[in-house]
Structures are given as C-alpha cells and as structure tokens.
Amino acid sequence: MKKSRRRFLQNSLVLVPALGCAPLSYLNGEAKKPLVLSTWDSGVIANAGAWPVLQSEGRALDAVEQGGIAIEDHISCCVGLGGNPDRDGFVTLDACIMDEKANCGSVAFLERIKHPVSVARKVMEETPHVMLVGEGAQQFALEQGFPLEDGKLSPDAEKAYKKWLEKSAYKPVKNIERTQLNKGKGPYAPSMFDDGSFNHDTMGTICIDSHGDLSGMCTTSGMGFKMRGRVGDSPIIGSGLFVDNEAGAAVATGQGEEIIRISGCHLVVELMRNGATPQDACEKAIARIVKRDPVKAKDFQACFIAINKKGEHGAFAVHPGFNYTISDMTQENKVLDSKSYFS
C-alpha cells in the first residue's frame, strides 16, 4: 500500500513545476473554469477524484464528493479510517459538504464508516437536519446502506498509537509534515515522528464548475490522540467550510479550535461578498486569528483557501509551510505554496 501510494503521488507531481515557473494566470490568482482547489500537496489525490466530474461538465457538488471519497480511500494519518485514533484508541471521523444552494450536511464523531463525506451528503439530501453525530450518525449511515467496517487501526496508526502511549502527551506541532518533507521523508511520511509529535491535517476541497456554480467539502480524522469526543472545525458549516454561490467558497485546515473562534470560512466568504479578493479575504481572516492572541499564534498553524465566482483563488496561513493543489483546464495538479502571516 505504501509503495503504491508513493508511486501515485510521484506520478501526479510529475506535472507540477516549481512555483517560480507558475503561469502568470496562477500568480494573479486567476484560472479558467472549471477549477478545483484542495488543501495540501496531498490534494493531488482529491483533485484527481474531482476532476473527471468537472471535465465532463458535471456538477460541483458531485466533484467535491468524489474528491473526498478519493482521499478517504487513501490510507493516511489524517483522513479516513486509516487516520490516527483518539487517546482511547478509536478513529473518529468528521466531514461536511455544501452546495451552491446553501444545502449542507455534516457528520461528526463517526466511527467505522469509510466515507463520511458521502454520509454527510445523505444527511443533506435525506434528512431535515444539517448535522448528525456519534452513534446516531453511524446508525443513519447503516440505514442508508453504508457498510460497517472492522474498526481496526491501520498499521501506521497502530504503530503511532503505541508510541504515543509511552508518554501520552498531547503535542500537535505546526507544520511537522513539512519539516519531515524537508528531511527527505516525503509528504506521506508516517504520522508519528521520532520526537512524539504528530500532524493534524484536513482535506478540504472547493470548486467552481463549468456552469459557474460553487460547492465544497471537508473531511478529516481530526487531531491525533485527541480527547474522546473532540470535534474540530472541519464538520462545522461556517467554520471549516462555507459556500455562497453569489460570493465564493472557502475551506480551512489546521488547528480547528482557532478557526472555530472566528467562524473562519464564513468570515472569508463574507469578506469576498464585500469586495475582497479571495487572497485578501484569506489574509484578513488569518490576521484576525493572530490578533486574538499573537503569542499563542506562534505555536499553531491555521490556513484558508478560497475561490470566488470569477474563478479567482487565494490562500493564506499563520505560518509558512502550507501549500494547496489546484487543477483547471490548462494544467492539472499544480501545487502552490501559500504566503503566511509569520514569514
């Protein structure tokens, strides 16, 4: 599994030149429709799932769901059932989805279901509710025909959990993934590192289809070794994801507690509604996070990506090290480095 995963990423990144070689349209934050953006360089997997839908002039909602399914199928430390468990040893998943008509669905604290993004869509389409959690979310998923998985940890997650139990310290470290990448371990290095730290990524995907409609999704296994029952920003509409077809869409990654405190993605979209570009909106939202506690902000990462109705896009983070993946009609799987508040 690891070898095939590396081959997939390597093959996908063959098409990705360095940022310094980016076409002018990308550097200006503009691209042709349809367009799909996903958080992190692992977004090549999500974008690969979403792109066939967009290329065939399909609906943005279908595209982002397929992007979520693709990354949930992929064994990693951060998304899906292969993710790191909570401190009691159980993997709990969060996801949400939102379309161009403000229809939205969400699941949180969901166990033993492989595709939480698709369960979230079922919540949106088959119930009068927006969010289902825990046992209720699992019961609903089973009623909708989703199979119950065995609940075993993936080999990497089991190894990470056993190592974590040696000290049982909750120690998320900002950009640990990028540090390991710089050491040559690659973007899919194991989720538990020699110093006991662990990563906390989320996969978020937003897109605009050929009809000019926007949709987005967010999926995660949350912070590794979190307290039992902890839920971050990812499944919360307005915090981890927000879509408004008149203004734009935004999705977040990083330390969810900080993003929740400012209703981050709703703020980004409202700033775009008031005339800000996607880049300016992301920068202003991050500045608000930092301003709340500048000292604390030196120790955590939070990031946004955004797109507006014109197909303009932007990204910004608290710290360097965040990147995102973009695909459009001119070139697929372009990974761009985000600017940051602390440089």
C-alpha positions as a LaTeX table, in Angstrom:
\begin{tabular}{lrrr}
\hline
Residue & $x$ (\AA) & $y$ (\AA) & $z$ (\AA) \\
\hline
Met1 & 0.00 & 0.00 & 0.00 \\
Lys2 & 2.79 & 2.43 & 0.92 \\
Lys3 & 4.68 & 1.77 & $-2.32$ \\
Ser4 & 1.62 & 2.22 & $-4.50$ \\
Arg5 & 0.78 & 5.39 & $-2.59$ \\
Arg6 & 4.21 & 6.84 & $-3.21$ \\
Arg7 & 4.04 & 5.93 & $-6.89$ \\
Phe8 & 0.67 & 7.65 & $-7.23$ \\
Leu9 & 1.95 & 10.84 & $-5.65$ \\
Gln10 & 5.19 & 10.80 & $-7.63$ \\
Asn11 & 3.32 & 10.28 & $-10.90$ \\
Ser12 & 0.87 & 13.04 & $-10.03$ \\
Leu13 & 3.60 & 15.51 & $-9.16$ \\
Val14 & 5.48 & 14.97 & $-12.41$ \\
Leu15 & 3.17 & 17.61 & $-13.86$ \\
Val16 & 3.85 & 20.07 & $-11.03$ \\
Pro17 & 6.65 & 22.57 & $-11.71$ \\
Ala18 & 8.09 & 24.81 & $-9.02$ \\
Leu19 & 6.15 & 27.88 & $-8.01$ \\
Gly20 & 8.72 & 30.08 & $-9.72$ \\
Cys21 & 7.63 & 28.57 & $-13.04$ \\
Ala22 & 3.93 & 29.13 & $-12.46$ \\
Pro23 & 1.97 & 30.62 & $-15.34$ \\
Leu24 & 1.02 & 34.27 & $-14.90$ \\
Ser25 & $-2.66$ & 33.34 & $-14.55$ \\
Tyr26 & $-1.87$ & 31.35 & $-11.42$ \\
Leu27 & 0.30 & 34.05 & $-9.90$ \\
Asn28 & $-2.53$ & 36.52 & $-10.33$ \\
Gly29 & $-4.91$ & 34.14 & $-8.58$ \\
Glu30 & $-6.96$ & 33.62 & $-11.74$ \\
Ala31 & $-7.78$ & 30.45 & $-13.63$ \\
Lys32 & $-10.26$ & 29.24 & $-16.22$ \\
Lys33 & $-13.44$ & 27.46 & $-15.17$ \\
Pro34 & $-13.94$ & 24.71 & $-14.16$ \\
Leu35 & $-11.47$ & 24.87 & $-11.30$ \\
Val36 & $-10.83$ & 22.76 & $-8.21$ \\
Leu37 & $-8.64$ & 23.55 & $-5.19$ \\
Ser38 & $-7.68$ & 21.25 & $-2.31$ \\
Thr39 & $-5.60$ & 21.78 & 0.79 \\
Trp40 & $-2.01$ & 20.49 & 0.88 \\
Asp41 & 0.02 & 18.67 & $-1.76$ \\
Ser42 & $-1.99$ & 15.55 & $-0.93$ \\
Gly43 & $-4.75$ & 17.45 & $-2.72$ \\
Val44 & $-3.47$ & 15.82 & $-5.90$ \\
Ile45 & $-5.45$ & 12.77 & $-4.80$ \\
Ala46 & $-8.63$ & 14.70 & $-4.04$ \\
Asn47 & $-8.35$ & 16.72 & $-7.25$ \\
Ala48 & $-7.82$ & 13.54 & $-9.26$ \\
Gly49 & $-11.13$ & 12.29 & $-7.89$ \\
Ala50 & $-12.96$ & 15.55 & $-8.56$ \\
Trp51 & $-11.57$ & 16.42 & $-11.97$ \\
Pro52 & $-13.34$ & 13.81 & $-14.16$ \\
Val53 & $-16.69$ & 15.17 & $-12.96$ \\
Leu54 & $-15.73$ & 18.75 & $-13.78$ \\
Gln55 & $-14.12$ & 17.81 & $-17.08$ \\
Ser56 & $-17.38$ & 16.24 & $-18.22$ \\
Glu57 & $-19.27$ & 19.43 & $-17.26$ \\
Gly58 & $-20.68$ & 17.77 & $-14.16$ \\
Arg59 & $-21.91$ & 19.44 & $-11.02$ \\
Ala60 & $-19.51$ & 20.94 & $-8.49$ \\
Leu61 & $-21.24$ & 19.07 & $-5.66$ \\
Asp62 & $-20.57$ & 15.71 & $-7.31$ \\
Ala63 & $-16.97$ & 16.72 & $-7.94$ \\
Val64 & $-16.16$ & 17.62 & $-4.33$ \\
Glu65 & $-17.82$ & 14.46 & $-3.05$ \\
Gln66 & $-15.67$ & 12.37 & $-5.38$ \\
Gly67 & $-12.62$ & 14.28 & $-4.19$ \\
Gly68 & $-13.50$ & 13.42 & $-0.61$ \\
Ile69 & $-14.06$ & 9.77 & $-1.43$ \\
Ala70 & $-10.67$ & 9.58 & $-3.16$ \\
Ile71 & $-8.77$ & 10.89 & $-0.15$ \\
Glu72 & $-10.84$ & 8.83 & 2.31 \\
Asp73 & $-9.91$ & 5.72 & 0.32 \\
His74 & $-6.26$ & 6.65 & 0.65 \\
Ile75 & $-4.51$ & 5.29 & 3.74 \\
Ser76 & $-3.05$ & 8.30 & 5.55 \\
Cys77 & $-2.67$ & 9.63 & 9.05 \\
Cys78 & $-5.12$ & 12.47 & 8.73 \\
Val79 & $-8.18$ & 11.47 & 6.73 \\
Gly80 & $-10.41$ & 8.41 & 6.74 \\
Leu81 & $-10.29$ & 5.19 & 8.72 \\
Gly82 & $-6.51$ & 4.95 & 8.29 \\
Gly83 & $-6.09$ & 8.05 & 10.46 \\
Asn84 & $-4.64$ & 8.35 & 13.93 \\
Pro85 & $-7.02$ & 7.40 & 16.74 \\
Asp86 & $-8.15$ & 9.39 & 19.73 \\
Arg87 & $-6.41$ & 8.83 & 23.07 \\
Asp88 & $-8.67$ & 5.83 & 23.74 \\
Gly89 & $-7.55$ & 4.14 & 20.51 \\
Phe90 & $-10.59$ & 4.74 & 18.30 \\
Val91 & $-10.64$ & 6.52 & 14.93 \\
Thr92 & $-13.44$ & 9.10 & 14.77 \\
Leu93 & $-14.24$ & 10.92 & 11.56 \\
Asp94 & $-15.72$ & 14.34 & 10.76 \\
Ala95 & $-16.92$ & 15.64 & 7.40 \\
Cys96 & $-19.23$ & 18.15 & 5.81 \\
Ile97 & $-20.42$ & 19.13 & 2.34 \\
Met98 & $-22.21$ & 22.20 & 0.95 \\
Asp99 & $-23.67$ & 23.05 & $-2.46$ \\
Glu100 & $-24.49$ & 26.17 & $-4.46$ \\
Lys101 & $-27.97$ & 26.48 & $-2.94$ \\
Ala102 & $-26.72$ & 26.55 & 0.66 \\
Asn103 & $-27.84$ & 22.96 & 1.17 \\
Cys104 & $-25.41$ & 21.34 & 3.57 \\
Gly105 & $-24.83$ & 18.20 & 5.58 \\
Ser106 & $-22.37$ & 17.16 & 8.25 \\
Val107 & $-21.29$ & 14.24 & 10.41 \\
Ala108 & $-19.04$ & 14.26 & 13.46 \\
Phe109 & $-17.59$ & 11.67 & 15.82 \\
Leu110 & $-18.47$ & 8.99 & 13.26 \\
Glu111 & $-16.86$ & 5.58 & 13.71 \\
Arg112 & $-16.32$ & 2.57 & 11.41 \\
Ile113 & $-17.80$ & 4.16 & 8.27 \\
Lys114 & $-15.39$ & 4.52 & 5.34 \\
His115 & $-16.82$ & 7.56 & 3.56 \\
Pro116 & $-18.06$ & 10.23 & 5.98 \\
Val117 & $-18.26$ & 12.79 & 3.16 \\
Ser118 & $-20.92$ & 10.68 & 1.45 \\
Val119 & $-22.79$ & 10.20 & 4.73 \\
Ala120 & $-22.74$ & 13.99 & 5.12 \\
Arg121 & $-24.30$ & 14.33 & 1.68 \\
Lys122 & $-27.01$ & 11.86 & 2.68 \\
Val123 & $-27.70$ & 13.94 & 5.79 \\
Met124 & $-28.10$ & 16.94 & 3.48 \\
Glu125 & $-30.37$ & 15.19 & 1.00 \\
Glu126 & $-32.33$ & 12.67 & 3.06 \\
Thr127 & $-32.98$ & 14.41 & 6.40 \\
Pro128 & $-34.33$ & 17.76 & 7.64 \\
His129 & $-31.11$ & 18.21 & 9.65 \\
Val130 & $-27.65$ & 19.59 & 8.96 \\
Met131 & $-25.53$ & 17.57 & 11.42 \\
Leu132 & $-25.62$ & 14.08 & 12.90 \\
Val133 & $-23.02$ & 12.88 & 15.41 \\
Gly134 & $-21.72$ & 9.76 & 17.10 \\
Glu135 & $-23.92$ & 6.69 & 17.35 \\
Gly136 & $-26.79$ & 8.50 & 15.65 \\
Ala137 & $-24.62$ & 9.32 & 12.64 \\
Gln138 & $-23.43$ & 5.72 & 12.45 \\
Gln139 & $-26.99$ & 4.37 & 12.72 \\
Phe140 & $-28.10$ & 6.69 & 9.93 \\
Ala141 & $-25.18$ & 5.59 & 7.75 \\
Leu142 & $-26.09$ & 1.94 & 8.20 \\
Glu143 & $-29.72$ & 2.68 & 7.36 \\
Gln144 & $-28.51$ & 4.34 & 4.16 \\
Gly145 & $-26.60$ & 1.23 & 3.14 \\
Phe146 & $-23.05$ & 2.14 & 4.18 \\
Pro147 & $-21.18$ & $-0.96$ & 5.43 \\
Leu148 & $-19.78$ & $-1.14$ & 8.96 \\
Glu149 & $-16.01$ & $-1.56$ & 8.79 \\
Asp150 & $-13.99$ & $-3.65$ & 11.26 \\
Gly151 & $-12.63$ & $-0.70$ & 13.23 \\
Lys152 & $-9.03$ & $-1.94$ & 13.28 \\
Leu153 & $-6.28$ & 0.66 & 13.17 \\
Ser154 & $-4.14$ & 0.87 & 10.05 \\
Pro155 & $-0.57$ & $-0.43$ & 10.56 \\
Asp156 & 0.89 & 3.10 & 10.64 \\
Ala157 & $-1.79$ & 4.35 & 13.03 \\
Glu158 & $-1.35$ & 1.35 & 15.34 \\
Lys159 & 2.40 & 1.92 & 15.43 \\
Ala160 & 1.88 & 5.63 & 16.11 \\
Tyr161 & $-0.64$ & 4.96 & 18.86 \\
Lys162 & 1.64 & 2.51 & 20.66 \\
Lys163 & 4.46 & 5.02 & 20.56 \\
Trp164 & 2.17 & 7.80 & 21.78 \\
Leu165 & 1.11 & 5.68 & 24.75 \\
Glu166 & 4.70 & 5.70 & 26.01 \\
Lys167 & 4.25 & 9.33 & 27.11 \\
Ser168 & 0.56 & 10.02 & 26.40 \\
Ala169 & 1.36 & 13.67 & 25.69 \\
Tyr170 & $-0.98$ & 15.69 & 23.51 \\
Lys171 & 1.52 & 17.63 & 21.41 \\
Pro172 & 0.36 & 18.85 & 18.00 \\
Val173 & 3.25 & 20.57 & 16.22 \\
Lys174 & 2.69 & 23.10 & 13.48 \\
Asn175 & 3.95 & 22.10 & 10.04 \\
Ile176 & 5.57 & 18.90 & 11.27 \\
Glu177 & 4.68 & 17.37 & 7.91 \\
Arg178 & 6.70 & 19.96 & 6.04 \\
Thr179 & 9.66 & 19.53 & 8.40 \\
Gln180 & 9.75 & 15.83 & 7.63 \\
Leu181 & 9.37 & 16.56 & 3.91 \\
Asn182 & 12.42 & 18.80 & 4.06 \\
Lys183 & 14.31 & 15.91 & 5.62 \\
Gly184 & 13.53 & 13.84 & 2.57 \\
Lys185 & 10.79 & 11.70 & 4.11 \\
Gly186 & 8.18 & 12.94 & 1.65 \\
Pro187 & 4.68 & 14.34 & 2.12 \\
Tyr188 & 3.32 & 10.93 & 3.08 \\
Ala189 & 5.82 & 10.22 & 5.84 \\
Pro190 & 4.40 & 8.31 & 8.83 \\
Ser191 & 2.11 & 10.33 & 11.02 \\
Met192 & 4.14 & 9.86 & 14.21 \\
Phe193 & 7.66 & 11.20 & 14.33 \\
Asp194 & 10.72 & 10.49 & 16.43 \\
Asp195 & 10.03 & 13.23 & 18.98 \\
Gly196 & 6.49 & 12.02 & 19.66 \\
Ser197 & 4.85 & 14.83 & 17.72 \\
Phe198 & 2.10 & 14.23 & 15.20 \\
Asn199 & 0.35 & 16.07 & 12.43 \\
His200 & $-3.18$ & 17.39 & 12.12 \\
Asp201 & $-4.06$ & 17.88 & 8.50 \\
Thr202 & $-7.52$ & 18.12 & 6.98 \\
Met203 & $-8.51$ & 17.61 & 3.38 \\
Gly204 & $-10.72$ & 20.39 & 2.12 \\
Thr205 & $-11.84$ & 20.77 & $-1.49$ \\
Ile206 & $-13.70$ & 23.66 & $-3.13$ \\
Cys207 & $-14.54$ & 24.08 & $-6.78$ \\
Ile208 & $-16.42$ & 26.01 & $-9.42$ \\
Asp209 & $-17.91$ & 24.03 & $-12.28$ \\
Ser210 & $-18.37$ & 24.93 & $-15.94$ \\
His211 & $-21.82$ & 26.34 & $-15.11$ \\
Gly212 & $-20.28$ & 28.78 & $-12.62$ \\
Asp213 & $-21.67$ & 27.03 & $-9.53$ \\
Leu214 & $-19.68$ & 26.51 & $-6.34$ \\
Ser215 & $-19.53$ & 23.65 & $-3.85$ \\
Gly216 & $-17.15$ & 22.38 & $-1.17$ \\
Met217 & $-16.38$ & 19.55 & 1.20 \\
Cys218 & $-14.15$ & 18.95 & 4.21 \\
Thr219 & $-13.10$ & 15.58 & 5.67 \\
Thr220 & $-10.73$ & 14.59 & 8.47 \\
Ser221 & $-9.92$ & 12.14 & 11.23 \\
Gly222 & $-9.14$ & 15.13 & 13.41 \\
Met223 & $-6.23$ & 15.74 & 15.74 \\
Gly224 & $-4.38$ & 12.54 & 16.51 \\
Phe225 & $-4.71$ & 11.35 & 20.14 \\
Lys226 & $-7.35$ & 13.98 & 20.90 \\
Met227 & $-9.68$ & 13.66 & 23.87 \\
Arg228 & $-12.51$ & 11.22 & 23.29 \\
Gly229 & $-15.35$ & 13.17 & 21.71 \\
Arg230 & $-13.30$ & 16.12 & 20.49 \\
Val231 & $-14.62$ & 17.73 & 17.30 \\
Gly232 & $-12.76$ & 20.47 & 15.45 \\
Asp233 & $-13.83$ & 22.95 & 12.81 \\
Ser234 & $-13.97$ & 20.53 & 9.87 \\
Pro235 & $-17.62$ & 19.41 & 10.11 \\
Ile236 & $-18.93$ & 22.79 & 11.24 \\
Ile237 & $-20.57$ & 24.74 & 8.45 \\
Gly238 & $-19.24$ & 28.29 & 8.65 \\
Ser239 & $-16.01$ & 27.31 & 10.38 \\
Gly240 & $-14.30$ & 24.54 & 8.42 \\
Leu241 & $-16.29$ & 25.15 & 5.21 \\
Phe242 & $-18.66$ & 27.71 & 3.76 \\
Val243 & $-20.15$ & 28.20 & 0.29 \\
Asp244 & $-22.22$ & 31.10 & $-1.02$ \\
Asn245 & $-22.92$ & 30.94 & $-4.73$ \\
Glu246 & $-23.14$ & 34.73 & $-5.00$ \\
Ala247 & $-19.79$ & 35.39 & $-3.34$ \\
Gly248 & $-17.45$ & 32.42 & $-3.11$ \\
Ala249 & $-16.33$ & 29.36 & $-1.17$ \\
Ala250 & $-13.67$ & 28.74 & 1.47 \\
Val251 & $-12.29$ & 25.77 & 3.36 \\
Ala252 & $-9.85$ & 25.59 & 6.27 \\
Thr253 & $-7.16$ & 23.33 & 7.70 \\
Gly254 & $-5.00$ & 23.49 & 10.79 \\
Gln255 & $-5.88$ & 23.82 & 14.46 \\
Gly256 & $-9.66$ & 23.76 & 14.42 \\
Glu257 & $-10.24$ & 25.40 & 17.77 \\
Glu258 & $-8.68$ & 28.63 & 16.50 \\
Ile259 & $-10.70$ & 28.56 & 13.28 \\
Ile260 & $-13.95$ & 27.97 & 15.16 \\
Arg261 & $-13.35$ & 31.05 & 17.31 \\
Ile262 & $-13.75$ & 33.36 & 14.32 \\
Ser263 & $-16.20$ & 31.26 & 12.24 \\
Gly264 & $-13.35$ & 31.30 & 9.79 \\
Cys265 & $-14.73$ & 30.22 & 6.44 \\
His266 & $-17.92$ & 32.21 & 6.81 \\
Leu267 & $-15.76$ & 35.25 & 7.53 \\
Val268 & $-13.67$ & 34.64 & 4.40 \\
Val269 & $-16.76$ & 34.37 & 2.22 \\
Glu270 & $-18.39$ & 37.46 & 3.73 \\
Leu271 & $-15.23$ & 39.43 & 3.08 \\
Met272 & $-15.41$ & 38.36 & $-0.56$ \\
Arg273 & $-19.07$ & 39.39 & $-0.65$ \\
Asn274 & $-17.98$ & 42.84 & 0.49 \\
Gly275 & $-15.50$ & 43.14 & $-2.36$ \\
Ala276 & $-12.31$ & 41.50 & $-1.11$ \\
Thr277 & $-10.42$ & 39.22 & $-3.45$ \\
Pro278 & $-10.03$ & 35.61 & $-2.29$ \\
Gln279 & $-6.41$ & 36.36 & $-1.38$ \\
Asp280 & $-7.27$ & 39.47 & 0.62 \\
Ala281 & $-10.13$ & 37.66 & 2.37 \\
Cys282 & $-7.87$ & 34.80 & 3.48 \\
Glu283 & $-5.24$ & 37.25 & 4.71 \\
Lys284 & $-7.76$ & 39.27 & 6.73 \\
Ala285 & $-9.21$ & 36.15 & 8.35 \\
Ile286 & $-5.77$ & 34.89 & 9.37 \\
Ala287 & $-4.91$ & 38.33 & 10.75 \\
Arg288 & $-8.00$ & 38.17 & 12.94 \\
Ile289 & $-6.92$ & 34.79 & 14.30 \\
Val290 & $-3.44$ & 36.07 & 15.10 \\
Lys291 & $-4.69$ & 39.31 & 16.62 \\
Arg292 & $-6.76$ & 37.43 & 19.20 \\
Asp293 & $-3.59$ & 36.04 & 20.82 \\
Pro294 & $-0.35$ & 36.87 & 18.96 \\
Val295 & 1.81 & 34.95 & 21.42 \\
Lys296 & $-0.24$ & 31.77 & 21.21 \\
Ala297 & $-0.40$ & 32.11 & 17.43 \\
Lys298 & 3.33 & 31.47 & 17.21 \\
Asp299 & 2.70 & 27.86 & 18.18 \\
Phe300 & $-0.15$ & 26.75 & 15.93 \\
Gln301 & $-0.99$ & 26.62 & 12.25 \\
Ala302 & $-4.27$ & 27.68 & 10.62 \\
Cys303 & $-4.87$ & 28.05 & 6.89 \\
Phe304 & $-7.56$ & 29.00 & 4.40 \\
Ile305 & $-8.08$ & 28.55 & 0.68 \\
Ala306 & $-10.83$ & 30.42 & $-1.17$ \\
Ile307 & $-12.37$ & 30.88 & $-4.60$ \\
Asn308 & $-14.86$ & 33.41 & $-5.94$ \\
Lys309 & $-17.41$ & 33.42 & $-8.75$ \\
Lys310 & $-14.84$ & 34.67 & $-11.24$ \\
Gly311 & $-12.62$ & 31.66 & $-10.63$ \\
Glu312 & $-10.07$ & 33.78 & $-8.77$ \\
His313 & $-8.46$ & 31.99 & $-5.87$ \\
Gly314 & $-6.29$ & 32.69 & $-2.87$ \\
Ala315 & $-4.66$ & 31.10 & 0.18 \\
Phe316 & $-3.05$ & 32.24 & 3.39 \\
Ala317 & $-1.71$ & 30.68 & 6.59 \\
Val318 & $-0.48$ & 31.71 & 10.00 \\
His319 & 2.96 & 30.19 & 9.33 \\
Pro320 & 4.98 & 29.18 & 6.25 \\
Gly321 & 4.75 & 25.57 & 5.15 \\
Phe322 & 1.16 & 25.37 & 3.92 \\
Asn323 & 0.51 & 24.53 & 0.29 \\
Tyr324 & $-2.50$ & 23.69 & $-1.81$ \\
Thr325 & $-3.30$ & 21.91 & $-5.06$ \\
Ile326 & $-5.11$ & 23.47 & $-8.00$ \\
Ser327 & $-6.43$ & 21.89 & $-11.19$ \\
Asp328 & $-8.04$ & 23.64 & $-14.16$ \\
Met329 & $-8.36$ & 23.26 & $-17.92$ \\
Thr330 & $-4.83$ & 24.48 & $-18.57$ \\
Gln331 & $-2.93$ & 22.07 & $-16.34$ \\
Glu332 & $-3.81$ & 19.56 & $-13.68$ \\
Asn333 & $-2.26$ & 19.13 & $-10.24$ \\
Lys334 & $-0.37$ & 22.36 & $-9.73$ \\
Val335 & 0.90 & 22.63 & $-6.14$ \\
Leu336 & 1.36 & 26.19 & $-4.91$ \\
Asp337 & 2.99 & 27.41 & $-1.72$ \\
Ser338 & 0.84 & 29.73 & 0.35 \\
Lys339 & 2.00 & 33.03 & 1.78 \\
Ser340 & 1.76 & 33.42 & 5.55 \\
Tyr341 & 1.36 & 35.97 & 8.36 \\
Phe342 & 4.66 & 34.98 & 10.02 \\
Ser343 & 7.27 & 34.66 & 7.31 \\
\hline
\end{tabular}
